[in-house]
Amino acid sequence: MKLFSNVFFCLLFFANYALYALDAGKISGSVKESGTLSPLEADVKLFYNDTIFIKGIKCNAQGAFLFDNLPTGNYKLEVSLMEYSKAIIKGIVLNAESPVKTFDTLHLNKQDVTTEEIVIEDKKNLMTLTGDKKVFNVDQTTMSKGGTAIDVLKKVPMVDVDADDNVSLRGSQNVKILIDDKPSKYASLKQIPADGIDRIELITNPSAKYESEGVTGLINIVMKKNNNMGFTGNLTLGMGYKDRYNGGIDVSLKKNRWSLFGSTYIGTQSNFTFNHNGGIDYYSPVSYYRSTGQGTNSSKYLFSQGSAEFEFAPGNTIGFEGSFNTGGWKNLNNSRGENLDANFGLMSYNTRINNFSGIWQGYTLSLYYNGKLNDAGRELSGDITFSRNRNGMNNNLNRQEFDGNGNPLLINPYLQYDQTNIKTYYLNAQLDYIHPFTPETKMETGYKGTFRRNDNDFASDSLDYALNGYIRNIGNSNHFNLDEYINAVYGVFSSSLAGFNYKLGLRLEQTNIKGDLVTGGQDFKKNYIDFFPTVSVSRKIGDMHQVQLSYSRRITRPNVWRLNPFVNRNDPKVVFMGNPDLNPEFTNSYEIGYSLMTPVVSVSPMFFYRQSQDVISNFSYLEDTNVLVTTYRNAKGSKAYGMDLVLSSRALQWLGLNGTLSLYNTKFDEDPISDYAAEEGFSWKGNIRATFTLGTLLNLELYYNYVGKKINAQGFNIPSQNFDMSISRAFMNNKLTVSFRANDVFKTLKWGQDINSSGYKGIYRNNFDSRTFYMNFSYKFGNTDESYQKKKKVKQNNNEQNDQQDNNGPGR
C-alpha cells in the first residue's frame, strides 16, 4: 500500500505541474516539394523531449500545419509523405520569452520508389483513451506472456477477475465479452492464449451500434493481425514453474492485393494445487457445517487461427477468417464435511473424492465484406459468422458417510459417474451502412441477427453393488436445450454544433427464447421487444482537454445456467437449480468523463451512475432447516455510482507510470419477497504499474493491485491484493526478446465470500498456487521493420473506427 500511495501522489504532482505549465505555445510551418516548391499534404508528428509522441496532423492543401496550446519545453518534428524522404527537426524550444516557432518552408525530396502506399507508425502507449474506448495494448507489456486471456484481463484497469474466473467491470459481472467485435464463442477465456491478443478495449457506455447486452458495457478482446508488408513472423517459447510450457508461431504475407495471416499456439495452461474451506452457521436450530478440501488442477490447449483478404477494387475488400481450438483438463478434489451441534460437537461427517476430467473443441468461420461506395464517405460492410463448440466433462465421485465416532453409516461407499456434454452453436449476421451528409454530419444504420443454441446434456450413473454395475440415476440426470434468437436494427445520427460533437442513437431488439428440459418434459418461451436509446456529447478544448457525457440503456438476459429449472441434488447438503421465470435486467447508465493530455502526464477522471431494475442475483435459502438451496431471482433493484481515475506519465525517458484508482458504492433495494435486505457498501480498487527502461540493458515492469471488499445482494467478497514483476531484454537488433515474469510475488492473492441470510450465515475461502514464475522467448523473422506498414482498411466491426472519428470532431 505504501508503494501505491507514493507513486499515486507522484502522478498527482505531475498532473498539477502539467496544469500550471499550459501556455499559448505554437509550432507552425509549411511543407513543399524540393525543386518544384509544390505544397505537400504531408504527415507531421510532434514529439516532446524527442521520444514522447504528442499528436500527428496532416498538412492542408496549401501544405500548412499548426500545433497550438503547447506548454513550454523541448520538441521534435517528423515530416513524412509516401515516396518522399523524411524530415526530422530537433531542438525546438518553447519558453516564456519565445512561445512561438514558425518554419517558413520545410522541403521534402522525391524518392524513386515503387513500393505500395505506406504510413509511419509510432510505438503505442500501454493505455490509450480513444473516443468512448479505453484501450489496453497487451503487446506493450510482458506481464502476461505465456498466460491466457484471464491473465491479461487481471492487469486491465477497471476489470476484476475472481478465483472462479468470473470477470467484472466496475464492480459488476454483468459485462458483455466480445472477441474481435463478435460475441465470445469460448466456454472459458482460459482457452485464449495471451500471446495471440493484441489489445483489450473497454467500452463502458457504447452507442446504439453495439448490442445492448451487458450492464457495465463491453470488453472487446482484439486478436493479433500483423499488418507489415511482405513476409513476417514471430516465434514464441515459454516455460514456467510446475511443468508449465507454451509455444506459438504467427506468420503473415502481404503482397499486391492479398493479405494472409496464420497463427498456432500450444501449451499447458494451469498446473496448480489448491485448498478451500468454508462453513454454514444455522440459526434455528443452532448447528454448524464445516468443510475443508484440497486438490490439483492441470490443463493443456491448442489454438489456431487464420485469415485471407483480397482487395478486388480500391477500397473494397472481401475476406475469410477461421479459428480452431481444442484442449483438455484434469481436476482432483478431496474434501471433508462435518455436521456439528450447538456446542461444536461432531455429530457426523462425510468424505468426498471428485476426479474430474474434460475436453473442449471449437471452431469459427467468418466471411466479411468492407466496401467504400464513393469518395464522399459512403460505406457498406457485411459479416456472417458461424461457430460451434463442444465441452465434455467426466466426474468419478466417491462419497462415504460416517457417524460422530467415525463408523461408516453404509458398508460400501457411494460411487457415482457423471458425464456432461455441452454443445453450443452461434450464427451471427450483420450489415452496416454509413451515409455522410457533410464532413461533420452522418447517419449510420444496420441490422444484426444473433442465433444461439445451447445443448446441455448431463447423465449421472451410480454403482449398484447388488448388480455389480452402474445404473442411470434418473433424478440426477438432466438434458436441457435453450434457443435464443435476437434481431436488432439501429440508427445513429452524429454531427457537431457550436464546438460540441454529439451522437444520438436508438436500437430496437426483438428477443425470442425457448427452453426445453428434455428429462422433465418441461418447456417455456419468452418473447419481448425493447428499445435502447443512447446519447453522447463531447467537446475538445484545445489539444489537451476533452469533456464527454453519455447515456445508454442496457440489458442483461439470463443465461442458460440461470434458466435451467433442473434441481441438482448431487450434494445432499447443497442444492442448485435455475429459474425459468427470470426476467431480463435493465439498467440506465450515465457517465461523464474528462481527459487532460499533456507531454508530461495524462489524467482522465470518469464518473458514472447506474440504476438497475429486476436485478438478476444469486439467492440462497434453507430447505428442511439444514439443506442450502441456491438459485436465482430478480431482486427489486440496485443503484451504483463511482469514479475511475486513470493516470499515465512519461515525464522521464527511462520511467513510465500508469495508475488507476476506482471508487464504487453499491446499494441493493430492500425486497421482502426475495429476502434481500437493503445491502449497501463501498468498495475500491487501485493499481499502479511502473515501467523502467534501463537503456539497452533491460526493461523492468512492476505491478501492484489491490481490490477492496465488494458488496453483493446477500453479502460481500473479501479484499485481495497482489504484486507482480517482469524483466525483459532484447537481443539481435530487437529480433529476439527474453523475458522473465513472477506473479503474486508475496503470495497475498486470495478469494473468499461471506453470505448473510435470515436463516444462516455462510463463509467460503479459497487458496491456490498464485505465486508463479515464467521464462519466455520471442523471435521475429522475415520483414521485421515495423516502421512501414501497408495503409489499408483492416477488417473490423464498423462499430469501432467511425466512433473514433466522431469523437475527434473538427480541428482535432
C-alpha positions in Angstrom: 0.0 0.0 0.0 2.9 2.4 0.7 4.3 1.9 -2.8 0.9 2.6 -4.4 0.4 5.7 -2.3 3.8 7.1 -3.1 3.5 6.6 -6.8 -0.1 7.8 -6.9 0.9 11.1 -5.3 3.8 11.4 -7.6 1.4 11.2 -10.5 -0.8 13.8 -9.0 2.3 16.0 -8.7 2.9 15.6 -12.4 -0.7 16.4 -13.2 -0.5 19.5 -11.1 2.7 20.6 -12.9 1.0 20.0 -16.3 -2.0 22.2 -15.4 0.3 25.1 -14.5 2.6 24.5 -17.5 -0.1 25.2 -20.0 0.8 28.2 -22.3 0.0 29.6 -25.6 2.9 27.9 -27.3 2.7 27.3 -31.1 4.7 25.4 -33.7 3.7 26.0 -37.3 5.1 25.9 -40.8 4.6 24.7 -44.4 5.9 21.7 -46.4 6.8 21.8 -50.1 8.5 19.6 -52.6 12.1 20.4 -53.1 12.6 21.7 -56.6 9.1 22.4 -57.8 8.1 24.0 -54.5 4.6 22.5 -54.8 2.7 22.3 -51.5 2.5 18.8 -50.0 -0.2 17.4 -47.8 2.4 15.7 -45.6 2.0 13.9 -42.3 3.5 15.9 -39.4 4.2 14.4 -36.0 5.1 16.2 -32.8 7.3 14.7 -30.0 8.1 16.0 -26.6 11.8 15.6 -25.5 12.4 13.7 -28.8 10.6 10.5 -27.6 7.2 11.2 -26.2 4.6 11.3 -29.0 2.0 14.0 -28.6 -0.1 14.1 -31.8 0.0 13.9 -35.5 -1.7 16.0 -38.1 -1.9 16.3 -41.9 -1.0 19.5 -43.8 -3.8 21.3 -45.6 -4.0 21.8 -49.4 -1.5 24.7 -49.1 1.0 22.5 -47.2 0.5 24.4 -43.9 0.4 22.8 -40.4 -0.2 24.2 -36.9 0.2 22.8 -33.3 -1.1 25.2 -30.7 -1.9 25.3 -26.9 1.6 23.8 -26.2 3.3 24.0 -22.8 6.9 25.2 -22.6 9.6 22.5 -23.3 11.7 20.8 -25.9 10.1 19.4 -29.1 10.9 17.4 -32.2 9.0 17.3 -35.6 8.9 14.5 -38.0 7.6 15.2 -41.5 6.8 12.4 -43.9 4.9 11.5 -47.1 4.8 8.5 -49.3 7.5 8.5 -51.9 9.4 11.3 -50.2 12.3 11.4 -47.8 11.5 12.1 -44.1 12.4 15.4 -42.5 13.3 15.4 -38.8 13.7 18.7 -36.9 15.1 18.5 -33.4 15.9 21.0 -30.7 12.7 23.1 -30.9 12.5 25.1 -27.7 9.4 26.9 -26.5 9.7 29.1 -23.4 8.1 32.2 -21.9 10.4 34.5 -24.0 9.8 32.6 -27.2 6.5 30.7 -27.1 6.0 30.6 -30.9 8.1 28.8 -33.5 7.4 29.1 -37.3 9.1 27.2 -40.1 8.5 29.1 -43.3 9.2 26.1 -45.6 10.3 22.6 -45.0 11.4 20.7 -48.1 10.9 17.0 -48.9 12.9 15.3 -51.6 11.1 13.0 -54.1 12.4 9.4 -53.9 12.4 6.8 -56.7 10.4 4.1 -55.1 7.8 1.7 -56.3 6.5 0.4 -53.0 2.9 0.4 -52.0 1.4 3.2 -50.0 2.9 3.4 -46.6 2.4 5.2 -43.3 4.7 5.5 -40.3 3.6 4.1 -37.0 4.7 5.0 -33.5 5.1 2.7 -30.6 1.8 2.5 -28.8 1.3 3.5 -25.2 0.3 0.9 -22.7 -3.1 2.6 -22.1 -4.8 5.0 -24.5 -8.2 6.7 -24.5 -9.9 6.9 -27.9 -13.4 8.3 -28.2 -15.6 6.1 -26.0 -12.9 3.4 -25.6 -10.3 2.7 -23.0 -7.6 0.7 -24.8 -5.0 -1.5 -23.1 -2.2 -2.5 -25.5 -1.2 -6.0 -24.5 1.8 -6.2 -26.8 3.4 -3.4 -24.9 3.8 -5.4 -21.7 5.5 -8.7 -20.8 3.3 -9.2 -17.7 1.1 -11.9 -19.3 3.5 -13.7 -21.7 2.7 -17.4 -21.8 -0.6 -16.9 -20.0 -4.2 -16.7 -21.1 -6.9 -14.1 -21.7 -7.7 -14.4 -18.0 -4.2 -13.3 -17.0 -4.4 -10.4 -19.4 -7.7 -9.1 -18.0 -6.4 -9.3 -14.5 -4.0 -6.5 -15.4 -6.6 -4.3 -17.2 -7.7 -1.1 -15.3 -11.4 -1.2 -14.1 -11.5 -5.0 -14.6 -11.6 -7.7 -11.8 -11.3 -11.5 -12.1 -12.1 -13.7 -9.2 -10.9 -17.2 -8.3 -13.6 -18.8 -10.5 -12.5 -16.7 -13.5 -15.6 -14.5 -13.3 -14.9 -11.2 -15.0 -16.3 -7.9 -13.5 -16.2 -4.4 -14.9 -16.7 -1.6 -12.5 -17.7 -4.0 -9.8 -20.3 -5.9 -11.8 -20.2 -9.2 -13.6 -22.9 -8.1 -15.9 -20.5 -7.3 -18.7 -20.5 -8.5 -22.3 -17.3 -10.0 -23.6 -16.5 -9.9 -27.4 -13.7 -11.4 -29.4 -12.8 -9.2 -32.4 -16.1 -7.4 -32.0 -18.1 -10.6 -32.1 -19.8 -12.5 -29.2 -17.3 -14.8 -27.4 -17.6 -18.3 -28.6 -15.4 -19.8 -25.9 -16.6 -21.6 -22.8 -13.7 -20.2 -20.9 -11.4 -17.3 -21.5 -8.6 -19.7 -20.5 -8.9 -21.2 -24.0 -7.4 -18.0 -25.5 -3.6 -17.6 -25.2 -2.3 -14.2 -24.1 0.4 -14.3 -26.9 -2.4 -14.1 -29.5 -4.0 -11.0 -28.1 -3.2 -7.5 -29.5 -5.3 -5.3 -27.2 -8.2 -5.1 -24.8 -10.9 -2.4 -25.4 -13.2 -1.3 -22.6 -16.4 0.4 -23.8 -18.4 1.4 -20.7 -21.2 3.3 -22.4 -21.5 2.0 -26.0 -23.5 3.7 -28.7 -26.6 2.1 -30.3 -24.5 0.5 -33.0 -23.3 -2.0 -30.4 -25.5 -4.7 -28.9 -27.2 -3.7 -25.7 -26.2 -6.7 -23.6 -24.1 -6.0 -20.6 -24.9 -3.6 -17.7 -21.4 -2.2 -17.3 -20.6 -2.2 -21.1 -18.4 -4.3 -23.3 -14.9 -5.8 -23.1 -13.6 -6.4 -26.6 -10.6 -8.8 -26.9 -8.8 -8.0 -30.2 -6.6 -10.7 -31.6 -3.3 -10.1 -33.3 -3.2 -9.4 -37.1 0.2 -8.5 -38.5 0.0 -5.6 -41.0 3.6 -5.5 -42.0 4.3 -5.7 -45.8 6.0 -8.7 -47.2 6.6 -11.9 -45.2 6.8 -11.6 -41.4 6.6 -13.9 -38.5 7.1 -14.3 -34.8 8.0 -17.4 -32.8 7.5 -17.7 -29.0 8.6 -20.4 -26.5 8.0 -20.3 -22.7 8.3 -22.4 -19.6 7.1 -21.9 -16.0 7.2 -23.3 -12.5 5.4 -26.7 -12.0 5.5 -28.0 -15.6 4.0 -25.0 -17.4 5.0 -24.9 -21.0 3.9 -22.9 -24.1 4.9 -22.1 -27.6 3.5 -20.5 -30.7 4.1 -19.1 -34.1 2.3 -16.5 -36.2 3.1 -15.6 -39.8 1.7 -13.1 -42.3 2.2 -12.4 -46.0 1.1 -9.2 -47.7 1.6 -8.9 -51.4 -0.2 -6.9 -54.0 -3.9 -7.1 -53.2 -3.6 -10.2 -51.0 -3.2 -10.4 -47.2 -2.7 -13.7 -45.5 -2.3 -14.4 -41.8 -2.0 -17.6 -39.6 -1.0 -18.5 -36.1 -0.9 -21.5 -33.8 -0.3 -21.7 -30.1 0.1 -24.8 -27.9 0.9 -25.5 -24.2 -0.2 -26.1 -20.7 -2.4 -23.5 -19.0 -2.7 -24.2 -15.3 -0.9 -26.8 -13.2 -1.5 -25.9 -9.6 -2.7 -27.1 -6.2 -5.4 -25.5 -4.1 -7.2 -25.8 -0.8 -10.5 -24.5 0.3 -12.6 -24.2 3.5 -16.0 -22.9 4.4 -18.9 -23.2 6.8 -22.5 -22.6 7.4 -23.9 -21.3 10.7 -27.6 -22.3 11.1 -29.6 -20.1 13.4 -32.7 -22.2 14.2 -32.0 -24.7 15.5 -28.4 -23.7 16.2 -25.9 -26.0 14.4 -22.9 -25.8 12.2 -21.5 -27.3 9.0 -17.8 -27.1 8.2 -15.9 -28.2 5.1 -12.3 -28.4 4.1 -10.6 -29.7 1.0 -7.6 -29.7 -1.3 -6.8 -30.7 -4.8 -4.8 -30.3 -8.0 -5.6 -28.9 -11.4 -3.9 -29.2 -14.8 -4.8 -28.4 -18.5 -3.4 -28.2 -22.0 -4.5 -26.5 -25.1 -4.1 -26.0 -28.9 -5.3 -22.8 -30.5 -5.0 -21.9 -34.2 -6.4 -19.1 -36.4 -6.0 -17.9 -40.0 -7.4 -15.3 -42.4 -7.2 -14.3 -46.1 -8.3 -11.0 -47.5 -8.4 -9.8 -51.1 -8.9 -6.2 -52.3 -10.7 -6.7 -55.5 -11.2 -3.0 -56.1 -9.9 0.2 -54.5 -11.5 0.5 -51.1 -13.4 -2.8 -51.5 -12.2 -6.0 -49.7 -13.6 -9.4 -49.1 -12.1 -11.7 -46.5 -12.4 -15.1 -44.7 -11.4 -15.9 -41.2 -11.3 -19.2 -39.3 -10.1 -20.4 -35.9 -9.9 -23.8 -34.1 -9.2 -24.6 -30.5 -9.0 -27.8 -28.5 -7.7 -28.9 -25.2 -8.2 -31.0 -22.1 -8.0 -30.6 -18.3 -8.0 -32.6 -15.1 -9.0 -31.8 -11.5 -8.7 -33.9 -8.4 -10.5 -32.6 -5.3 -10.6 -34.3 -1.9 -12.9 -32.8 0.7 -14.4 -33.5 4.1 -17.7 -32.1 5.5 -18.6 -32.1 9.2 -22.0 -31.6 10.9 -21.6 -30.1 14.4 -24.2 -29.4 17.1 -24.7 -26.2 19.0 -21.7 -26.9 21.2 -19.5 -27.8 18.2 -19.7 -31.5 19.0 -19.1 -33.7 15.9 -22.4 -35.5 15.0 -21.5 -36.9 11.6 -19.2 -36.3 8.7 -18.6 -37.3 5.1 -15.6 -37.6 2.8 -15.7 -36.9 -0.9 -13.2 -37.6 -3.7 -14.0 -35.9 -7.0 -11.9 -36.9 -10.0 -12.8 -34.6 -12.9 -11.5 -34.6 -16.5 -12.7 -32.8 -19.5 -12.1 -31.7 -23.1 -13.1 -28.7 -25.3 -13.3 -28.3 -29.0 -14.5 -25.5 -31.2 -14.2 -23.8 -34.5 -15.3 -20.5 -36.0 -15.8 -19.5 -39.7 -16.4 -15.9 -40.8 -16.9 -14.3 -44.2 -16.9 -10.5 -44.5 -17.0 -7.6 -46.9 -15.9 -4.0 -46.4 -16.8 -1.5 -49.2 -16.1 2.1 -49.9 -19.0 3.2 -52.1 -17.7 6.6 -53.1 -15.2 9.3 -52.1 -17.8 11.2 -50.1 -17.6 8.5 -47.3 -20.5 6.2 -48.1 -19.6 2.7 -46.8 -21.2 -0.7 -46.7 -20.0 -3.7 -44.8 -21.3 -7.1 -44.0 -20.3 -10.1 -41.9 -21.6 -13.6 -41.3 -20.1 -15.8 -38.7 -20.7 -19.4 -37.6 -19.2 -21.2 -34.7 -19.6 -24.5 -32.9 -18.2 -25.5 -29.6 -18.2 -28.7 -27.6 -17.3 -29.1 -23.9 -17.3 -32.5 -22.3 -16.6 -33.4 -18.7 -16.4 -36.7 -16.7 -16.5 -37.0 -12.9 -15.9 -40.0 -10.7 -17.3 -39.4 -7.3 -16.5 -41.4 -4.2 -18.6 -40.4 -1.1 -18.8 -42.0 2.3 -20.8 -41.1 5.3 -19.6 -41.6 9.0 -21.2 -41.1 12.4 -19.6 -38.9 15.1 -17.4 -41.8 16.2 -16.0 -42.5 12.7 -18.1 -45.6 12.0 -19.3 -45.9 8.3 -23.1 -45.5 8.0 -23.0 -47.7 5.0 -20.9 -50.8 4.3 -19.8 -49.6 0.9 -19.1 -46.0 -0.2 -21.4 -44.3 -2.7 -19.9 -44.3 -6.1 -21.2 -42.1 -8.9 -20.0 -41.5 -12.5 -21.2 -38.3 -14.2 -20.9 -37.2 -17.9 -21.5 -33.7 -19.1 -21.7 -32.8 -22.8 -22.3 -29.2 -23.8 -22.7 -28.1 -27.4 -23.2 -24.5 -28.5 -24.0 -23.2 -31.9 -23.7 -19.5 -32.9 -24.8 -17.8 -36.1 -24.3 -14.0 -36.4 -25.2 -11.9 -39.5 -24.6 -8.2 -39.6 -25.0 -5.4 -42.2 -23.9 -1.8 -41.6 -24.3 1.3 -43.8 -22.8 4.8 -43.3 -24.2 7.8 -45.2 -22.4 11.2 -44.7 -24.3 14.4 -45.4 -21.4 16.8 -44.6 -17.9 16.1 -43.2 -19.3 16.6 -39.7 -22.8 15.0 -40.1 -23.7 11.5 -41.0 -26.2 8.8 -40.4 -25.4 5.1 -39.6 -27.8 2.3 -39.7 -27.7 -1.5 -39.7 -29.1 -4.9 -38.8 -27.7 -7.7 -36.7 -29.2 -11.2 -36.2 -27.9 -13.4 -33.4 -29.0 -17.1 -33.3 -27.7 -19.3 -30.5 -28.4 -22.8 -29.4 -27.2 -24.4 -26.2 -27.5 -28.1 -25.8 -26.6 -29.3 -22.3 -26.7 -33.0 -21.5 -25.9 -34.3 -18.1 -26.0 -38.0 -17.3 -25.4 -39.4 -13.8 -24.9 -43.1 -13.0 -24.5 -44.7 -9.6 -23.0 -48.1 -8.7 -25.4 -50.8 -7.8 -23.4 -53.3 -5.7 -26.0 -56.0 -6.0 -25.9 -55.9 -9.8 -22.2 -55.1 -9.8 -22.7 -52.4 -12.4 -23.7 -48.7 -12.9 -27.3 -47.8 -13.4 -28.7 -44.5 -14.6 -29.7 -42.1 -11.8 -32.8 -40.5 -13.4 -33.3 -38.0 -10.5 -29.8 -36.6 -11.1 -29.7 -36.7 -14.9 -30.5 -33.6 -16.9 -30.9 -32.7 -20.6 -31.7 -29.0 -21.3 -31.8 -27.1 -24.5 -32.0 -23.3 -24.8 -32.6 -21.4 -28.1 -32.2 -17.7 -28.4 -33.0 -15.6 -31.4 -32.2 -11.8 -31.2 -33.0 -9.5 -34.1 -31.7 -5.9 -33.9 -31.8 -2.7 -36.0 -30.2 0.5 -35.1 -29.8 4.1 -36.3 -27.2 6.7 -35.1 -27.1 10.3 -36.1 -23.9 12.3 -35.4 -23.0 15.9 -36.0 -21.5 18.9 -34.4 -22.9 22.2 -33.1 -21.1 25.2 -31.6 -17.9 23.2 -31.0 -19.8 20.2 -29.5 -19.8 16.8 -31.1 -23.0 14.8 -30.4 -24.3 11.4 -31.3 -27.9 10.3 -30.9 -28.8 6.6 -31.3 -31.7 4.2 -31.0 -31.6 0.4 -31.1 -34.5 -2.0 -31.3 -34.0 -5.6 -30.2 -36.5 -8.4 -30.5 -35.7 -11.4 -28.3 -37.2 -14.9 -28.6 -36.2 -17.5 -26.1 -37.3 -21.2 -25.9 -36.2 -23.5 -23.2 -36.8 -27.3 -23.1 -36.0 -29.5 -20.1 -36.0 -32.8 -22.1 -35.6 -35.0 -19.0 -38.6 -33.4 -17.2 -40.8 -32.7 -20.1 -40.9 -29.0 -19.1 -40.6 -26.2 -21.6 -41.1 -22.4 -21.6 -41.0 -19.5 -24.0 -40.2 -15.8 -23.6 -40.7 -13.1 -26.3 -40.1 -9.4 -25.8 -39.2 -6.2 -27.7 -37.1 -3.5 -26.2 -35.8 0.0 -27.2 -32.4 1.2 -26.2 -31.6 4.9 -26.7 -28.0 6.3 -26.4 -26.7 9.8 -26.3 -23.2 11.1 -26.4 -21.9 14.7 -26.3 -18.2 15.7 -26.3 -16.1 18.7 -26.7 -12.4 19.1 -27.3 -10.8 22.2 -25.8 -7.6 22.9 -27.5 -5.2 20.0 -28.0 -5.1 18.8 -24.4 -8.6 18.9 -22.9 -11.7 16.9 -23.7 -15.1 16.5 -21.9 -17.6 13.8 -22.7 -21.1 13.0 -21.4 -23.0 9.9 -22.3 -26.2 7.9 -21.5 -27.3 4.4 -22.6 -29.9 1.9 -21.6 -28.6 -1.7 -21.2 -30.0 -5.2 -20.8 -28.8 -8.4 -19.1 -30.5 -11.5 -20.3 -30.5 -14.6 -18.0 -28.0 -17.2 -19.4 -28.6 -20.9 -19.8 -27.4 -21.9 -16.3 -29.7 -19.4 -14.7 -32.8 -20.5 -16.7 -32.3 -24.3 -16.4 -35.1 -25.5 -14.0 -33.4 -28.8 -13.2 -32.9 -29.4 -9.4 -29.3 -30.7 -8.8 -29.1 -32.7 -5.5 -25.7 -34.1 -6.1 -24.6 -32.9 -2.7 -27.2 -33.7 0.0 -26.3 -30.5 1.9 -26.2 -28.1 -1.1 -28.8 -28.0 -3.9 -28.5 -25.9 -7.1 -31.3 -25.1 -9.5 -32.1 -22.4 -12.2 -35.2 -20.3 -12.5 -37.0 -20.2 -15.9 -39.2 -17.4 -14.6 -36.3 -14.9 -14.6 -36.8 -11.7 -16.4 -34.1 -9.6 -18.0 -32.4 -7.0 -16.0 -32.4 -3.4 -17.3 -30.0 -0.6 -16.5 -29.9 3.1 -17.1 -26.2 4.1 -17.3 -24.8 7.7 -17.1 -21.2 8.8 -17.4 -19.2 12.0 -17.5 -15.5 12.0 -18.3 -12.7 14.5 -18.6 -9.3 14.0 -20.2 -6.2 16.1 -19.9 -3.4 15.1 -22.3 -0.1 16.8 -21.9 3.5 15.9 -22.9 4.2 15.1 -19.2 1.1 13.4 -18.0 -2.4 12.3 -18.9 -5.2 12.4 -16.4 -8.7 11.0 -17.0 -11.3 11.0 -14.3 -14.6 9.3 -15.2 -17.8 9.4 -13.1 -20.7 7.1 -13.5 -24.1 6.3 -12.1 -26.2 3.2 -12.8 -29.8 2.4 -11.8 -31.0 -1.2 -12.4 -34.3 -2.9 -12.0 -35.1 -6.6 -11.8 -31.5 -7.3 -10.8 -30.6 -10.9 -11.5 -28.8 -12.2 -8.4 -27.8 -15.3 -6.6 -30.4 -16.3 -3.9 -29.9 -18.9 -1.2 -32.3 -20.2 1.4 -32.7 -23.2 3.7 -34.8 -26.2 3.0 -35.7 -28.6 5.8 -33.6 -26.5 8.2 -30.2 -27.7 7.1 -30.2 -28.1 3.3 -28.9 -25.0 1.5 -30.7 -24.3 -1.8 -29.0 -21.9 -4.2 -30.9 -20.4 -7.2 -31.5 -17.1 -8.9 -34.2 -14.4 -8.6 -34.9 -10.9 -9.8 -34.2 -8.5 -6.9 -36.2 -5.3 -6.8 -33.4 -3.0 -8.0 -30.0 -1.6 -7.2 -28.0 1.7 -7.6 -24.3 2.1 -8.1 -22.1 5.1 -8.6 -18.4 5.8 -8.6 -15.3 7.2 -10.2 -12.4 5.8 -12.2 -9.2 7.9 -12.2 -6.7 6.8 -14.9 -3.3 8.5 -14.9 -0.3 8.0 -17.2 3.1 9.7 -17.1 6.2 9.6 -19.2 7.9 12.6 -17.6 11.2 10.8 -17.5 12.5 9.0 -20.6 13.5 5.9 -18.6 10.4 5.7 -16.5 6.7 5.2 -17.4 3.9 5.2 -14.8 0.3 4.1 -15.2 -2.2 4.0 -12.4 -5.9 3.5 -11.8 -8.0 4.4 -8.8 -11.6 3.2 -8.8 -14.2 4.0 -6.1 -17.6 2.4 -6.2 -20.7 2.4 -4.0 -23.5 -0.2 -4.5 -26.9 -0.3 -2.8 -29.4 -3.1 -3.3 -33.1 -2.2 -2.7 -34.8 -4.0 0.1 -37.1 -6.8 -1.2 -39.0 -8.8 1.4 -40.3 -11.2 -1.2 -36.8 -12.2 -2.2 -35.5 -11.9 1.4 -32.9 -9.3 0.3 -32.0 -6.7 2.9 -31.0 -3.2 1.8 -27.4 -4.2 1.4 -25.1 -1.2 0.8 -21.4 -0.9 0.8 -18.4 1.0 -0.5 -15.5 -0.7 -2.4 -12.4 0.5 -4.1 -9.7 -0.8 -6.3 -6.3 0.7 -7.1 -3.3 -0.4 -9.2 0.0 1.0 -10.3 2.4 -0.1 -13.0 5.9 1.2 -13.3 8.0 0.5 -16.4 11.7 1.2 -16.2 13.7 1.3 -19.5 17.4 1.0 -18.5 19.0 1.8 -21.8 19.8 -1.3 -23.8 20.4 -3.3 -20.6 16.8 -4.4 -19.8 13.2 -3.4 -19.2 11.7 -3.8 -15.8 7.9 -3.8 -15.0 6.4 -3.7 -11.5 2.7 -4.0 -10.9 0.7 -3.8 -7.7 -3.1 -4.3 -7.5 -5.5 -4.0 -4.5 -9.2 -4.9 -4.6 -11.3 -3.9 -1.6 -14.4 -5.6 -0.2 -17.1 -5.9 -2.9 -20.8 -5.9 -1.9 -23.4 -8.2 -3.5 -27.1 -8.8 -2.8 -26.5 -11.2 0.1 -23.1 -10.3 1.5 -19.6 -9.4 0.2 -16.4 -10.7 -1.3 -13.3 -10.2 0.8 -10.4 -7.9 -0.2 -7.4 -9.1 -2.1 -4.0 -7.9 -3.4 -1.1 -9.0 -5.4 2.4 -7.8 -6.6 3.8 -8.9 -10.0 7.0 -8.2 -11.8 8.7 -8.9 -15.2 12.1 -8.3 -16.7 12.9 -8.4 -20.4 15.8 -7.7 -22.7 16.1 -7.5 -26.5 18.9 -9.1 -28.5 20.0 -9.4 -32.1 18.7 -6.0 -33.3 15.4 -6.4 -31.3 14.6 -9.6 -33.1 15.0 -11.8 -30.0 13.3 -10.9 -26.7 13.9 -12.8 -23.5 11.6 -12.1 -20.6 11.0 -13.4 -17.0 7.9 -12.7 -15.0 6.7 -13.6 -11.5 3.1 -13.4 -10.4 1.9 -12.7 -6.8 5.5 -12.5 -5.5 4.4 -12.2 -1.9 1.6 -14.7 -2.2 -1.2 -12.4 -1.0 -3.8 -13.2 -3.6 -6.9 -14.9 -2.2 -10.6 -15.3 -2.7 -13.4 -15.5 -0.2 -17.1 -14.7 0.3 -19.4 -14.1 3.2 -23.2 -14.6 2.8 -25.8 -13.3 5.2 -29.4 -14.5 5.2 -32.3 -14.7 7.7 -31.7 -18.3 8.5 -27.9 -18.8 8.2 -24.5 -17.3 7.7 -22.1 -18.7 5.1 -18.3 -18.3 4.9 -16.1 -19.6 2.0 -12.4 -19.2 1.4 -10.2 -20.5 -1.4 -6.4 -20.5 -1.6 -4.3 -21.7 -4.6 -0.8 -21.6 -6.1 -1.0 -17.9 -7.0 2.8 -17.4 -6.9 4.1 -18.5 -10.3 7.3 -17.9 -12.4 7.7 -17.9 -16.2 10.5 -17.6 -18.7 9.6 -16.6 -22.3 11.5 -16.3 -25.6 10.2 -14.4 -28.6 11.9 -14.2 -32.0 10.8 -12.1 -35.0 11.7 -13.2 -38.5 11.1 -12.0 -42.1 10.4 -8.3 -42.6 10.7 -7.1 -39.1 10.9 -3.4 -39.9 7.7 -2.2 -38.1 8.3 1.4 -39.2 6.5 0.7 -42.5 3.0 -0.7 -42.7 0.6 -1.0 -45.6 -2.2 1.6 -45.4 -5.4 -0.4 -45.8 -8.7 -0.8 -44.0 -8.2 -3.8 -41.7 -11.4 -5.9 -41.3 -13.3 -4.9 -38.2 -16.8 -4.3 -37.0 -17.6 -0.8 -38.2 -18.9 -0.1 -34.7 -15.3 0.8 -34.0 -13.5 3.0 -36.5 -16.2 5.6 -37.0 -16.8 6.0 -33.3 -13.2 7.2 -33.0 -13.6 9.7 -35.9 -16.8 11.0 -34.4 -15.1 11.9 -31.1 -12.2 13.6 -32.9 -14.5 16.3 -34.3 -13.4 19.2 -36.5 -10.0 20.5 -35.9 -8.9 17.6 -33.7 
